């Protein structure tokens, strides 16, 4: 099964963003794949905090999962996208959602 994740959780809410990372890691261990992680709202702050983004970077490097920051939210929060994070809009998240078997949102 292929998943697309939407993460709106602030990185300083460690319990919630760790839950999203655990879900992704567990899904991969069980033979599933993660098509895309779309960071929306305050979730884009994940890219600015090394302690929060390390697990996502590892996931992307090991599996090729696309890490997208909502371009509007990134601009609002003055966050820049550095590899492996990229900027994307709602079109990209909709496309990934249509192609994925399931969409899971972490808020």
VOBA-1610 file (N, C-alpha, C; in pm, whole numbers, padded with zeros to 5 digits, always signed):
BEGIN
Unk+00085-00117+00000Unk+00000+00000+00000Unk+00089+00123+00000Unk+00045+00224-00071Unk+00122+00349-00078Unk+00046+00459-00005Unk+00119+00530+00081Unk+00060+00637+00162Unk+00112+00773+00118Unk+00030+00873+00137Unk+00069+01012+00127Unk+00038+01074+00263Unk+00136+01143+00321Unk+00118+01200+00454Unk+00108+01351+00446Unk+00018+01407+00524Unk+00006+01552+00539Unk+00036+01582+00685Unk+00137+01665+00707Unk+00182+01693+00843Unk+00162+01841+00871Unk+00072+01869+00964Unk+00044+02008+01004Unk+00094+02035+01145Unk+00156+01937+01205Unk+00199+01944+01344Unk+00323+02031+01360Unk+00318+02119+01458Unk+00437+02201+01490Unk+00549+02109+01538Unk+00671+02137+01498Unk+00781+02051+01541Unk+00809+02057+01692Unk+00762+02161+01760Unk+00784+02166+01904Unk+00679+02083+01980Unk+00583+02027+01907Unk+00490+01930+01964Unk+00548+01792+01934Unk+00652+01757+02009Unk+00732+01638+01980Unk+00649+01511+01972Unk+00552+01497+02059Unk+00472+01375+02059Unk+00402+01354+01925Unk+00344+01459+01872Unk+00268+01444+01747Unk+00357+01424+01626Unk+00467+01502+01613Unk+00549+01481+01493Unk+00627+01350+01502Unk+00658+01305+01623Unk+00723+01174+01636Unk+00624+01063+01598Unk+00497+01084+01627Unk+00395+00987+01588Unk+00392+00975+01435Unk+00401+01086+01365Unk+00402+01083+01219Unk+00525+01009+01167Unk+00642+01035+01228Unk+00764+00966+01186Unk+00755+00816+01215Unk+00702+00781+01331Unk+00688+00639+01365Unk+00594+00568+01267Unk+00486+00636+01231Unk+00394+00578+01134Unk+00467+00549+01003Unk+00542+00647+00954Unk+00613+00630+00827Unk+00713+00515+00835Unk+00792+00511+00941Unk+00893+00405+00957Unk+00828+00268+00968Unk+00720+00259+01044Unk+00651+00131+01061Unk+00589+00085+00929Unk+00528+00177+00857Unk+00467+00142+00728Unk+00572+00085+00633Unk+00689+00148+00629Unk+00796+00101+00541Unk+00846-00037+00586Unk+00862-00055+00717Unk+00906-00186+00767Unk+00807-00296+00731Unk+00679-00260+00719Unk+00575-00358+00687Unk+00560-00378+00536Unk+00648-00315+00458Unk+00646-00334+00313Unk+00565-00233+00235Unk+00515-00130+00302Unk+00440-00025+00234Unk+00538+00084+00190Unk+00488+00184+00120Unk+00574+00295+00080Unk+00505+00428+00111Unk+00588+00530+00123Unk+00539+00666+00146Unk+00570+00745+00020Unk+00468+00786-00051Unk+00485+00861-00175Unk+00535+01002-00146Unk+00472+01067-00049Unk+00503+01207-00023Unk+00469+01242+00121Unk+00550+01331+00178Unk+00518+01395+00305Unk+00502+01543+00274Unk+00382+01594+00294Unk+00352+01734+00265Unk+00337+01807+00397Unk+00424+01903+00421Unk+00424+01980+00545Unk+00346+02108+00520Unk+00239+02125+00595Unk+00146+02235+00573Unk+00129+02314+00701Unk+00089+02439+00690Unk+00069+02522+00808Unk+00198+02532+00888Unk+00186+02519+01021Unk+00305+02527+01106Unk+00395+02405+01092Unk+00349+02304+01022Unk+00432+02187+00994Unk+00557+02221+00914Unk+00552+02331+00836Unk+00670+02369+00757Unk+00789+02407+00845Unk+00762+02440+00970Unk+00871+02476+01062Unk+00963+02357+01089Unk+00918+02238+01056Unk+01000+02117+01069Unk+01130+02133+00991Unk+01124+02195+00875Unk+01243+02212+00791Unk+01345+02307+00853Unk+01302+02390+00947Unk+01391+02490+01006Unk+01456+02442+01136Unk+01410+02331+01191Unk+01463+02284+01318Unk+01533+02149+01300Unk+01666+02147+01311Unk+01740+02022+01288Unk+01692+01905+01373Unk+01657+01928+01499Unk+01613+01818+01584Unk+01481+01758+01534Unk+01404+01835+01460Unk+01277+01786+01409Unk+01291+01723+01270Unk+01379+01776+01189Unk+01383+01730+01051Unk+01479+01614+01023Unk+01563+01579+01117Unk+01661+01473+01095Unk+01595+01341+01054Unk+01491+01300+01123Unk+01424+01175+01090Unk+01361+01178+00952Unk+01306+01293+00912Unk+01245+01305+00780Unk+01352+01301+00671Unk+01465+01365+00696Unk+01575+01363+00599Unk+01623+01219+00579Unk+01639+01146+00689Unk+01682+01006+00680Unk+01581+00924+00600Unk+01452+00945+00627Unk+01348+00875+00553Unk+01359+00903+00403Unk+01375+01029+00367Unk+01384+01067+00226Unk+01507+01006+00160Unk+01619+01009+00230Unk+01743+00955+00173Unk+01736+00804+00156Unk+01673+00734+00248Unk+01668+00588+00243Unk+01560+00535+00149Unk+01453+00611+00130Unk+01339+00557+00055Unk+01301+00638-00069Unk+01357+00757-00084Unk+01321+00841-00197Unk+01189+00913-00179Unk+01137+00913-00057Unk+01012+00983-00028Unk+01028+01132-00054Unk+00930+01190-00120Unk+00932+01332-00150Unk+00888+01410-00025Unk+00968+01510+00013Unk+00935+01597+00126Unk+00901+01735+00071Unk+00775+01772+00078Unk+00731+01901+00024Unk+00683+01994+00134Unk+00728+02118+00125Unk+00679+02222+00213Unk+00575+02303+00137Unk+00462+02329+00198Unk+00361+02414+00137Unk+00424+02551+00111Unk+00425+02592-00014Unk+00494+02717-00050Unk+00433+02838+00021Unk+00302+02842+00034Unk+00236+02954+00101Unk+00274+02958+00249Unk+00269+02844+00316Unk+00303+02839+00459Unk+00451+02868+00481Unk+00536+02819+00391Unk+00680+02845+00404Unk+00707+02995+00394Unk+00639+03061+00302Unk+00656+03206+00288Unk+00606+03277+00413Unk+00491+03236+00464Unk+00433+03298+00584Unk+00527+03286+00703Unk+00593+03171+00717Unk+00680+03145+00832Unk+00828+03170+00801Unk+00857+03228+00685Unk+00995+03260+00644Unk+01087+03138+00650Unk+01037+03026+00598Unk+01115+02901+00595Unk+01160+02877+00451Unk+01288+02846+00436Unk+01340+02813+00303Unk+01352+02661+00291Unk+01338+02613+00171Unk+01346+02468+00146Unk+01488+02432+00105Unk+01551+02351+00186Unk+01684+02300+00154Unk+01674+02149+00139Unk+01751+02095+00046Unk+01747+01952+00015Unk+01751+01869+00143Unk+01667+01768+00153Unk+01576+01710+00055Unk+01436+01771+00054Unk+01415+01878+00129Unk+01286+01946+00127Unk+01275+02029-00001Unk+01154+02039-00054Unk+01128+02122-00171Unk+00997+02196-00146Unk+00977+02304-00220Unk+00852+02379-00209Unk+00750+02321-00307Unk+00625+02320-00267Unk+00519+02272-00354Unk+00386+02332-00312Unk+00292+02324-00401Unk+00160+02378-00374Unk+00056+02270-00356Unk-00067+02313-00347Unk-00177+02219-00326Unk-00193+02124-00444Unk-00154+02168-00563Unk-00161+02079-00679Unk-00077+01955-00659Unk+00041+01972-00602Unk+00132+01859-00578Unk+00075+01763-00474Unk+00015+01817-00370Unk-00042+01730-00266Unk-00167+01659-00319Unk-00244+01726-00402Unk-00362+01662-00461Unk-00319+01549-00554Unk-00218+01574-00637Unk-00169+01470-00728Unk-00119+01348-00651Unk-00041+01372-00545Unk+00010+01260-00464Unk-00105+01187-00396Unk-00205+01261-00352Unk-00320+01201-00284Unk-00401+01112-00379Unk-00413+01155-00503Unk-00487+01076-00602Unk-00412+00947-00634Unk-00279+00954-00642Unk-00198+00837-00677Unk-00177+00742-00560Unk-00184+00792-00438Unk-00163+00708-00319Unk-00289+00627-00290Unk-00269+00516-00220Unk-00384+00435-00178Unk-00457+00499-00060Unk-00381+00563+00028Unk-00438+00626+00147Unk-00366+00757+00176Unk-00441+00853+00230Unk-00384+00979+00276Unk-00405+00985+00426Unk-00297+01009+00499Unk-00304+01019+00645Unk-00261+01159+00683Unk-00339+01224+00767Unk-00309+01360+00810Unk-00276+01362+00959Unk-00168+01431+00992Unk-00126+01447+01131Unk-00140+01594+01166Unk-00232+01624+01259Unk-00258+01763+01298Unk-00233+01784+01445
//
